[in-house]
Amino acid sequence: FLQRRPSYTVLPTPTPADVTSEYDFYFTDSPTQESLAVVDACLHGGYDVPRAKLIFDRLRVQKRGDASLDSRLYDAMLNAYLLRAEVEENARETWVSDFWHLFDVLESGEEKVQPTQRTYAL
């Protein structure tokens, strides 16, 4: 064991932040993963839907068409909007408006995310 020569693994240098790779479809960057984790934590039990909405909207603008923004995330946001509309009577109109706006975005196909059966079940 001690007489063996150590083996090395040569890793390629990281690409600059403004360069995209063909593998970005499968492996998102760390800031996107962190943002998705925060959105998931905020949506858990309706804990902090306004914060989740802010992060989600920012991701939609920055990562338009990104594979990490899939229909499950959109459905979770739609569901959260409806839950907030039930809880917050004074802001019900705003949450319902946000729900329909996001639903219309899904229906139009402008963000490369297609509605699913769960979307229509909401």
C-alpha positions in Angstrom: 0.0 0.0 0.0 2.7 2.5 1.0 5.0 1.5 -1.8 2.5 2.2 -4.5 2.7 5.4 -6.6 -0.3 7.7 -5.9 -2.8 7.8 -8.8 -4.1 11.2 -10.0 -7.2 12.2 -11.8 -6.9 15.0 -14.3 -10.0 17.2 -14.3 -10.7 19.7 -17.0 -10.7 23.4 -16.1 -14.1 24.8 -15.3 -15.8 26.8 -18.1 -16.6 30.5 -17.5 -20.0 31.3 -16.1 -21.2 32.8 -19.4 -20.5 29.7 -21.4 -23.1 27.0 -21.5 -22.5 23.3 -22.0 -24.5 20.6 -23.7 -24.7 18.9 -20.3 -26.5 21.8 -18.7 -29.7 20.0 -19.6 -28.8 17.3 -17.0 -26.6 19.1 -14.6 -27.7 22.6 -13.6 -25.3 25.1 -12.0 -25.0 25.4 -8.2 -26.8 28.8 -7.9 -29.8 27.3 -9.7 -29.8 24.2 -7.6 -29.7 26.4 -4.4 -32.5 28.5 -5.7 -34.7 25.5 -6.4 -33.9 24.1 -2.9 -35.0 27.4 -1.3 -38.2 27.4 -3.4 -38.9 23.9 -2.3 -38.3 24.8 1.4 -40.6 27.8 1.1 -43.4 25.9 -0.5 -43.3 23.1 2.1 -46.5 23.5 4.0 -47.0 26.9 2.5 -44.3 28.3 4.7 -43.2 31.3 2.7 -45.0 31.5 -0.7 -44.2 35.1 -1.4 -40.5 34.4 -1.1 -40.8 31.3 -3.3 -42.7 33.4 -5.9 -39.9 36.0 -6.0 -37.2 33.3 -6.5 -39.3 31.4 -9.0 -40.0 34.5 -11.0 -36.3 35.4 -11.0 -35.5 31.8 -12.2 -38.0 32.1 -15.0 -36.4 35.2 -16.3 -32.8 34.1 -15.9 -33.1 30.4 -16.9 -35.8 30.6 -19.5 -36.3 27.1 -21.0 -34.0 25.5 -18.5 -34.7 21.8 -17.9 -34.7 22.3 -14.1 -37.8 24.4 -14.5 -40.2 21.6 -15.2 -43.9 21.1 -14.9 -43.7 19.8 -11.4 -42.3 23.1 -10.2 -44.9 25.1 -12.1 -47.7 22.8 -10.6 -46.3 23.3 -7.1 -46.4 27.1 -7.6 -49.9 27.0 -8.9 -51.0 24.9 -5.9 -49.3 27.3 -3.5 -51.1 30.2 -5.1 -54.4 28.5 -4.5 -53.5 27.7 -1.0 -52.5 31.3 -0.2 -55.8 32.5 -1.8 -57.7 30.4 0.7 -55.7 31.5 3.7 -55.2 35.2 2.9 -58.7 36.7 2.4 -57.4 40.3 2.0 -54.9 39.2 -0.8 -57.1 36.6 -2.4 -57.6 38.5 -5.7 -53.8 38.9 -6.1 -53.1 35.2 -5.5 -55.9 34.1 -7.9 -54.6 36.6 -10.5 -51.1 35.1 -10.1 -52.5 31.6 -10.5 -54.3 32.5 -13.8 -51.3 34.4 -15.1 -49.0 31.4 -14.6 -51.6 29.0 -15.9 -51.9 31.1 -19.1 -48.1 31.0 -19.5 -48.3 27.2 -19.3 -51.1 27.0 -21.8 -49.5 29.3 -24.3 -46.2 27.3 -24.3 -44.1 30.4 -24.2 -41.8 29.0 -21.6 -41.2 25.5 -23.0 -43.2 23.9 -20.1 -46.3 22.0 -21.0 -49.3 21.6 -18.7 -49.8 18.1 -17.3 -52.9 16.3 -16.0 -52.0 17.6 -12.5 -52.0 21.1 -13.8 -55.6 20.7 -15.0 -56.6 18.9 -11.8 -55.7 22.0 -9.8 
